[in-house]
Amino acid sequence: MSGMTAMKQTLLACAMATLFVAASASGQTAKVNAEDIKQGQAGLLQSQGMDIGSTSNKGSSNVNAKGIRQSQDGLLNSQKMTVGTSNGGKTNVNASNINQSQTGLLQSQEMSIGNANKGGQSNVKVSNVTQGQVGLLNRQKMAIGDADKGKSDVRNAGPIMQGQAGLLNNQEMNLGSVSGNGSTKVRTGTVMQGQAGLLNSQTMNVGGSSGGGKTDVTAGAILQGQAGLLQRQNMDIGSASGNGSSSNVKLGAAVQGQAGLLNNQDMKIGTASGGGKSKVVMGAAVQGQAGLLNNQQMEVGNASNGGRSNVAVGTVVQGQAGLLQNQTAKIGNAQGGTSKVAVGAVIQGQGGLLNNQEVNIGNTKGGSTTVVTGAVVQGQGGMLNSQKVNIGNN
């Protein structure tokens, strides 16, 4: 009896799946209302996937979901969560309390929310999005509101958090990135990305556009932090490259911090190249680093190869403490492009031994730049240090 029951359930599931595929292909709409969606797995050589409210071809999806949780423990694991992704269809998703977690060895973790591809349209409202991973040789990726030849509209009421701890980790977050004539509009509160361990790489891209894409991003505060050894950290906000590409970003504050040994830290805001246009308005840009043999660089409103950059920033602060360090700030520089930058104040400080510190503002090489700034303050304390300021050079 139990065997017959199982067979009937299997046949019923297959029939439902067939009807769902047929509905997607014929352009019909799937409606889902769900609460407390949980998926858990523990063991060896695992693969785990969750797909909510995705569409393809001419299908459409309308999803309301609360409490989406996906967890995995073990070795050689792969975990993927997709919410409101559209590949040629239309999707409308309203979801809250989204959590993805993974612990173990040799892991891959991916979360995709409100992405649109192949001419698809995605409209997503989310709150409280969290992604966490602990272990060795990990890879973690979060993509929200990205578009590739599609249209994406994402609104986030609560914080977006991504965290990773361990060894030989790679962490990536893309928020409102566009390529290939796509367009995206993202509204979010606080975005946080954190990583701790050894030999880590961390990347964050907010409102970047390329290949003719257009992006419009408004965010409260963007925070990126990393602690450990032999690390690389990159934050890119409102960059535009390629003819027809445009990026429009409004941001409260961007904060990037790093502590440890042999670290490299890079922050780029409103970079435009290859005919792209970038417009960024933000309250403050803060970059801090402490440790040994560190390299730190901040670029605000730079343009090259026909690009146009228009950036307004309240305060730019860059600080570094330690030994054998290099620190550079580049604001409103142009090489074959046009740059317009307004900054309330630029503050750069460094303390330690055998350090190098440099500030470049409004310098041109085959381009044009207009820079308005309030106070420029550069301070350095320690021994055998080098410090330089370049303003308005051609």
C-alpha positions in Angstrom: 0.0 0.0 0.0 2.8 2.4 0.9 4.5 1.6 -2.4 1.4 2.4 -4.4 0.9 5.6 -2.4 4.4 6.7 -3.1 4.0 6.0 -6.8 0.8 8.0 -7.0 2.5 10.9 -5.2 5.4 10.7 -7.7 3.0 10.6 -10.7 1.1 13.6 -9.3 4.2 15.6 -8.8 5.3 14.9 -12.3 2.0 15.9 -13.7 2.1 19.2 -11.7 5.6 20.0 -13.0 4.4 19.3 -16.5 1.5 21.7 -16.1 3.8 24.4 -14.6 6.2 24.2 -17.6 3.3 24.3 -20.0 1.9 27.4 -18.2 5.3 29.2 -18.4 5.7 28.5 -22.1 2.1 29.6 -22.9 2.5 32.9 -21.0 0.2 32.1 -18.0 0.8 33.3 -14.5 1.9 31.3 -11.5 0.7 32.7 -8.1 2.4 31.7 -4.8 1.7 32.6 -1.2 4.0 30.9 1.3 5.3 31.3 4.8 8.3 29.6 6.6 10.0 28.1 3.6 12.9 26.0 5.0 15.5 23.8 3.3 18.3 22.1 5.2 21.0 19.6 4.3 24.0 18.0 6.1 26.7 15.6 4.8 29.2 15.1 2.0 29.2 16.1 -1.7 25.9 17.9 -1.5 24.1 20.2 -3.9 21.2 22.3 -2.7 18.9 24.6 -4.7 15.9 26.8 -4.0 14.0 28.7 -6.7 11.1 31.0 -5.8 9.1 33.1 -8.2 11.4 32.7 -11.3 10.1 33.0 -14.8 11.3 32.2 -18.4 10.0 32.7 -21.9 6.6 34.5 -21.7 5.6 33.3 -18.3 4.8 35.5 -15.3 5.1 35.0 -11.6 3.5 36.6 -8.5 5.0 35.5 -5.2 4.4 36.6 -1.6 6.8 34.8 0.9 7.9 35.2 4.5 10.7 33.4 6.3 12.8 31.9 3.6 15.7 29.8 5.1 18.3 27.7 3.4 21.1 25.9 5.4 23.8 23.4 4.6 26.6 21.7 6.6 29.4 19.4 5.5 32.0 18.9 2.8 32.2 19.8 -0.9 28.8 21.6 -0.8 27.1 23.7 -3.3 24.1 25.9 -2.3 22.0 28.2 -4.5 19.0 30.4 -3.8 17.1 32.2 -6.5 14.2 34.6 -5.7 12.3 36.6 -8.4 14.6 36.0 -11.3 13.3 36.7 -14.8 14.7 35.2 -18.0 12.4 36.6 -20.7 9.3 36.6 -18.5 7.8 38.9 -15.8 8.1 38.3 -12.1 6.6 40.2 -9.1 8.0 39.1 -5.7 7.3 40.4 -2.1 9.6 38.5 0.4 10.8 39.1 3.9 13.4 37.5 6.2 15.6 35.7 3.7 18.4 33.7 5.2 21.1 31.5 3.6 23.8 29.8 5.7 26.5 27.3 5.0 29.4 25.7 7.1 32.1 23.3 6.1 34.9 22.7 3.5 35.2 23.5 -0.2 31.9 25.3 -0.4 30.1 27.4 -3.0 27.2 29.6 -2.0 25.1 31.9 -4.2 22.0 34.1 -3.7 20.2 35.8 -6.5 17.3 38.3 -5.9 15.3 40.2 -8.5 17.7 39.8 -11.4 16.4 40.2 -15.0 18.0 38.7 -18.1 17.1 38.1 -21.8 14.5 40.9 -21.9 12.8 39.8 -18.7 11.2 42.1 -16.1 11.7 41.7 -12.4 9.9 43.7 -9.6 11.0 42.7 -6.1 10.3 44.0 -2.6 12.4 42.4 0.1 13.4 43.0 3.7 16.1 41.5 6.0 18.4 39.6 3.6 21.2 37.6 5.2 23.9 35.4 3.7 26.5 33.7 5.9 29.3 31.1 5.4 32.0 29.6 7.6 34.8 27.2 6.6 37.7 26.6 4.2 38.1 27.3 0.5 34.8 29.0 0.3 33.1 31.0 -2.5 30.2 33.3 -1.7 28.2 35.5 -4.1 25.1 37.7 -3.7 23.4 39.5 -6.6 20.4 41.8 -6.1 18.7 43.7 -8.9 21.2 42.9 -11.6 20.0 43.2 -15.2 21.5 41.8 -18.5 19.3 42.9 -21.4 16.4 43.0 -19.0 14.7 45.4 -16.5 15.0 45.0 -12.7 13.3 47.0 -9.9 14.3 46.1 -6.4 13.2 47.8 -3.1 14.6 46.6 0.2 13.1 47.8 3.5 15.6 46.1 5.9 19.4 45.5 5.9 21.3 43.4 3.4 24.1 41.5 5.1 26.8 39.2 3.8 29.3 37.5 6.1 32.1 35.0 5.7 34.8 33.5 8.0 37.6 31.1 7.2 40.5 30.4 4.9 41.1 31.0 1.2 37.7 32.7 0.8 36.2 34.7 -2.1 33.2 37.0 -1.4 31.3 39.0 -4.0 28.2 41.3 -3.7 26.5 43.0 -6.7 23.8 45.5 -6.1 22.0 47.0 -9.1 24.6 46.2 -11.6 23.7 46.3 -15.3 25.2 45.1 -18.6 24.1 44.7 -22.2 21.4 47.4 -22.6 19.6 46.3 -19.4 18.3 48.7 -16.8 17.9 48.5 -13.0 16.4 50.5 -10.2 17.4 49.7 -6.6 16.2 51.3 -3.4 17.8 50.0 -0.2 18.6 50.9 3.4 21.9 49.6 4.9 24.2 47.2 3.0 26.9 45.3 5.0 29.7 43.0 3.8 32.1 41.4 6.2 34.9 38.8 6.0 37.5 37.4 8.5 40.3 34.9 7.9 43.3 34.2 5.7 44.0 34.8 2.0 40.6 36.4 1.4 39.2 38.3 -1.5 36.2 40.6 -1.1 34.4 42.6 -3.9 31.4 44.9 -3.8 29.8 46.5 -6.8 26.9 49.0 -6.4 25.2 50.6 -9.4 27.8 49.8 -12.0 26.8 49.8 -15.7 28.6 48.6 -18.8 27.8 47.7 -22.4 25.0 50.4 -22.7 23.3 49.5 -19.4 21.6 52.0 -17.2 21.4 51.9 -13.4 19.7 54.0 -10.7 20.6 53.1 -7.1 19.6 54.8 -3.8 21.1 53.4 -0.6 21.4 54.5 3.0 24.8 53.3 4.0 27.3 50.8 2.5 29.7 49.1 4.9 32.5 46.8 3.9 34.9 45.3 6.5 37.7 42.7 6.4 40.2 41.3 9.0 43.0 38.8 8.5 46.1 38.1 6.4 46.9 38.5 2.7 43.6 40.1 1.8 42.2 42.1 -1.1 39.2 44.3 -0.7 37.5 46.3 -3.5 34.4 48.6 -3.4 33.1 50.1 -6.7 30.1 52.5 -6.6 28.4 54.1 -9.6 31.0 53.2 -12.3 30.0 53.5 -15.9 31.9 52.1 -18.9 31.1 51.9 -22.6 29.0 54.1 -25.0 25.4 54.5 -23.8 26.2 53.3 -20.3 25.0 55.5 -17.4 25.1 55.2 -13.6 23.1 57.3 -11.2 23.8 56.7 -7.5 22.6 58.4 -4.3 24.2 57.2 -1.1 24.3 58.3 2.5 27.8 57.0 3.3 30.3 54.5 2.0 32.6 53.0 4.7 35.5 50.6 4.0 37.7 49.1 6.8 40.5 46.6 6.8 42.9 45.3 9.5 45.7 42.7 9.2 48.9 41.9 7.3 49.8 42.3 3.5 46.4 43.9 2.7 45.3 45.7 -0.4 42.2 48.0 -0.3 40.6 49.9 -3.2 37.5 52.2 -3.3 36.2 53.7 -6.5 33.3 56.1 -6.6 31.8 57.6 -9.8 34.4 56.3 -12.3 33.5 56.9 -16.0 35.3 55.4 -19.0 34.8 54.5 -22.6 32.0 57.0 -23.2 30.1 56.1 -20.0 28.4 58.6 -17.8 28.4 58.5 -14.0 26.5 60.7 -11.5 27.0 60.1 -7.8 25.7 62.1 -4.8 26.8 60.9 -1.3 27.3 62.2 2.2 30.6 60.7 3.2 33.3 58.3 1.9 35.4 56.8 4.6 38.3 54.4 4.2 40.4 53.0 7.0 43.2 50.4 7.3 45.5 49.2 10.1 48.4 46.6 10.0 51.6 45.8 8.1 52.6 46.1 4.5 49.3 47.6 3.4 48.2 49.4 0.2 45.2 51.7 0.2 43.7 53.6 -2.7 40.6 55.8 -3.0 39.3 57.2 -6.4 36.4 59.7 -6.6 35.0 61.1 -9.8 37.7 60.2 -12.2 37.1 60.0 -16.0 39.0 58.5 -18.9 38.7 57.7 -22.6 35.6 59.9 -23.3 33.9 59.2 -20.0 32.0 61.8 -18.0 31.8 61.9 -14.2 29.8 64.1 -12.0 30.3 63.6 -8.3 29.2 65.4 -5.1 30.5 64.2 -1.8 30.2 65.8 1.6 33.4 64.5 3.2 36.2 62.2 2.1 38.2 60.6 4.9 41.1 58.2 4.5 43.2 56.8 7.4 45.9 54.3 7.8 48.1 53.1 10.7 51.0 50.7 10.7 54.3 49.8 9.0 55.5 50.0 5.3 52.2 51.3 4.0 51.1 53.1 0.8 48.1 55.4 0.7 46.7 57.3 -2.3 43.6 59.5 -2.9 42.6 60.6 -6.4 39.7 63.0 -6.8 38.4 64.5 -10.0 41.2 63.5 -12.3 40.7 63.2 -16.1 42.6 61.4 -18.8 40.8 61.9 -22.1 37.5 62.4 -20.2 35.5 65.0 -18.4 35.2 65.2 -14.6 33.2 67.5 -12.3 33.6 67.0 -8.6 32.3 68.9 -5.5 33.7 67.9 -2.1 33.1 69.5 1.2 36.4 68.3 2.8 39.2 65.9 2.1 41.0 64.5 5.1 43.9 62.0 4.9 45.9 60.7 7.9 48.6 58.2 8.4 50.7 57.1 11.3 53.6 54.6 11.6 56.9 53.8 10.0 58.2 53.9 6.3 54.9 55.1 5.0 54.0 56.8 1.7 50.9 59.1 1.4 49.7 61.1 -1.7 46.6 63.2 -2.6 45.8 64.1 -6.3 42.9 66.5 -6.9 41.7 67.9 -10.3 44.7 66.8 -12.4 44.2 66.4 -16.2 46.0 64.7 -19.1 44.2 65.2 -22.3 40.9 65.8 -20.5 39.0 68.4 -18.6 38.2 68.6 -14.9 36.3 71.0 -12.5 36.8 70.5 -8.8 35.3 72.5 -5.9 36.5 71.5 -2.5 36.4 72.9 1.0 39.3 72.0 3.3 42.1 69.7 2.3 43.8 68.2 5.4 46.7 65.8 5.2 48.5 64.5 8.3 51.2 62.0 9.0 53.0 60.9 12.1 55.9 58.5 12.5 59.4 57.9 11.0 60.8 57.8 7.4 57.5 58.8 5.8 56.8 60.4 2.5 53.8 62.8 1.9 52.6 64.6 -1.3 49.7 66.8 -2.5 49.0 67.5 -6.2 46.1 69.9 -7.2 45.2 71.2 -10.6 48.1 70.0 -12.6 48.1 69.4 -16.4 
